[in-house]
Amino acid sequence: MPTFAASDGTKLAYHVYGSGSPVVCLPGGPMQASEYLGELGGLSAYRELVMLDLRGTGESAVPEDSTTYRCDRQVDDVEALREALGLEQLDLVAHSAGANLAVLYAIRYPSRVGKLALITPSVYAAGLTITGETRLSQARLRAGEPWFASAYGALEAITAGDHSAANWDALAPFSYGRWDDAAKAHQAADGPQRNDEAAALYGSGGAYTPHSTRAALATFPAPVLLTAGEYDLGAPPTTIAEYAALWGNATFTQHPSAGHFPWLDDAAAFTAVLKGFLG
């Protein structure tokens, strides 16, 4: 397992799958080990995937200073990885909360990004808002599912302010295009892979400056792809289309019948989209 040193000396690890021109992949969670990404539905058949374990997750070391878990303070970890790989530019794929880190990296080091793909991305870095009614409307697309009533009831409770763990757990089926055994196993692995302390600090005060970020997105020169799952509550297609419009050179794609993890719902379709964009 390859490792490298961050600027503060923290030893960080990454995992490599496939061969060819490298693509650096940033996981979400926030602060979940890259293991849950698998090989992104077989994208490793076309490109070498370099899966970074963010500090304090997976095989990467816990930093001495816990404030370095904040998203903007991890940008230089990505730059240290680029240097360790000996690359002039990175092609970046980021999922969910990892998209915030990828965006902040792209803004700080625009000349170092070749292509940027944001998969069902979090929108905090750009300061976009997803309303409760948007999520409820999105959820109603699943009204025919056998689990819908209890999951929708939990979403209504959360929207009304009841953020109990039981309610959040009940939302799990909404994250997948199919709530089958594979989806349940993927969901069950989530907790042990996540660093909860780091997750709480990832988006803490000062991490994001949406106004300046939006200004930078409009002039960002490299090609950008933003994708949304048709059924995803976390990154609804309407919001991600709005996000794509903020960029100067972005394409938006919707994954049909997919949730928050589109490579699990339709691996062939997902890899076709990413292969087409990344080359």
N, C-alpha and C positions, 0 to 999 in steps of 0.2 A: 504494500500500500504506500504510494508516494506521499511525502509530506514536504512542507516548506515553512519558512518562518515569516510571520507577519511582522510589521514594522515595530511592534512592541515586544517581539520575541516569542509570542504565542505560537506553538506548533500547530499548524493546520493540515488537514488531510484531504485528499480527494481520491476518487475512484474512477478508473478508466474502463470504458466498454467500447468495443468495436475498433475500427481503424479508419484511416483517412484524415482529412483536414479536421482539426479539433473544433469542437463546440463546447464552450463552458456553460454549464447548467447550474442555476441557482435555485435551491429549494424554497418552498414557502413554509407554512405552519401557522404563525411565524416561528422560526427557530426549530424546525424539524429536521432531523437527519435526512440526507439525500436518498436514503434507502427506499423511501416510498415512491420515488420517481421510477424505480426499476430501470429499464432501458428505453423509457418513453415509447412504449408500444412497438419497439423494433427499429427506432431511428438509428440505433447503433449499426444497422446493416449498411447505412449510407455515409455516416460520419462518425468520427471518434468522439464519444461523449466523455467530457471531463466533469464529473459530478463533485462539486465542492461541498464538504461538510462545514457549515458555518461554525465559527468559534463556539465551543461549549456544546456541540452536537456531534453525534456519530463518533467518528474516530478522531475528531479534532479536540485539542486540549481546552480546558477551562481557563479563561484569562485571569490574571491576577486582579485586574480592575473590571468589575462587573459593569461599569458604565459604558464599556466598549461594546456591549451588546446592542447599543442604540444603532439604528439602521445607518444613519449617516456616518457613524464612526467605523462601520465595517466596509465602507467603500474602498479604503486602501488595502483591505484584505484581498479584494478582487484584483486590484492593481498589482499586489505582490504575487498573486497567482499568475497573472499575465507574464510578469518578469521571470518567474520560475519556469514557465513553459517556454520561454524564449520567443514569444510571439510579438510581432509588431502591432497586430490588431487582433481583437477577439470577436468571434461571432458568439453572441450571448443568447441563451434561452433561459427564461425565468418564469417560474410558476407562482401564482397567487401572491402572497406577501413578499416573495422573493423578487417580484417585479418592482417593488419600491426600491430595493437595493440596486437592481439593474438600472433603473431610471436615474438614480442619483449618481451611479458610476458613469453612465453615458453623458450626463451633464458636466461632471467634473473632468472627464477624460474623453471628450467627443472624438478626438482624432484616433483614439485607441479602439473604437468600435467599428467593426465591419458591417454586421447586420445584427439587429436586435429583435427577438421574438418574445412577446409577452403573452403567456398562456393563462387564460382566465385570471387576469391580473387584479390585484388589489389596487385601489385608486387613491389611497391616502396621500401619496407623494404629490399628486396633482390637485388635491383638495376637492375632489368631486364628492357629492353626497348621494347615497342610495337610500331613498325613503322607505319607511315601513310599508307603505302602500305599494311601492314598486316590488318589494319582496313578496308581499301577499299576492299580488297579481301574478307574479312569476310562479309562485307556488301552486296557484290554481290550475296551471297547465297539467298538473299531475293528479287531478281530481278523480281519475278512474283507477288509481292504484289502491290495492287493498290496505296499505298502511297509511293512506292519505289522511283520514280523519284525525288520528292521534297526532300525527306530525304537524298538520295544519293548526290544530288546537294549540300545540306548543309554540308555534310561530306567532299565533295571535297573542298568546300570553307574553312572549318576549317583546312583541311590538308594544304591548301595554305596559311594559316595565318590569315584568317578572323574569329575571335573568338567572333562574335556578339552573343548576347543573343538569337536572333531570330534563328540563325543557330543551336545553342545548343538545343533549344527547339524543333526544327524540327527533331532532332535525336531520340526523344522519342520512336517511334515505333520499332526501332532496339533493344530496351532493353527487349522486350517481344516476346514470341513465337507466340502469337496471339494479334494483336492490336484491341481488342474488348472492350466492355463497361467496363468490369472489369479492364482491363489493363489501360484504360484511367482514371478511377476513382483512381486507385493506383498511377498513375503518377501525377494526380492533387493534391494529398495529400502531395506530396514530399516537396514542398516549405515551407508550414507552419510548417512542422515537423523538419526543418533543422535550425541550428544556423549558419548563414553565417559568423559571426565574428570568431567563433570557427573553422569553416571549413577552413578559410583562414590561420589559425595558425597551424592546425593539422599536416601538413607535412612541416612546416617551417624549416629553416636552422638548422641543428644539430639533427633533429628528427631521421634520419636514418644513419647507418654506414654499408653500404652493404658489404664491404669486411669482416669485423668481423662477420657479420650476416651469410654470406654464410659459413664461417668456422664452425660456431656453428650448422648450419642446418645439415651438413654432419655427425655430431656425436650425433644428438638429439636422445634420446633413445626411446621415446614413439611412438606408431603408429600414422600416420598422413594420412588424406584423403584430397585430393585436387580435386575439381569438377569444370567443366566448362560447360556452356550452348553451344550447337552446334552453335547457331546464335549470341552469345554475342560478341559485339565489345569491351566492357570494359575489358573483361578477355578472349581473344581468346583461344580456345582449344590448339593450338600449343604452345602458350606462357605458359599456365598453365601446360602442359605436361613437358615443359622445367623446370618450377619451381619445379615440383614434383621430377625431377631427381636430384635436389640439396640436397634433404633430404636423410638421411640414412635409413629411414624406412617408405616410403610414397607410397600411392596408388593413381593413377589418374583415375577419372571417368568422362565421358562426358554424359551430359543429352541431349538426342535426342530432336530436335525441340524445344529447350528451349533457352531463352535469359538470362538476368542478374538475374532474379528472378525465378529460376527453380521450386520452390515450388508452384508458381502460374500457371505455364504452364502445369505441370503434377504432382499433389500433390501425387498421389499414387506411382508413380515411384520415386519421390524424397524421400519420407519417407521410401520406401523400401531400398534405398541406405544408408540413414543415420541410419536406424534401424539396418541394417546389419553390419555397421561399429561400431556403438556405443554399440550395444547389448541391 
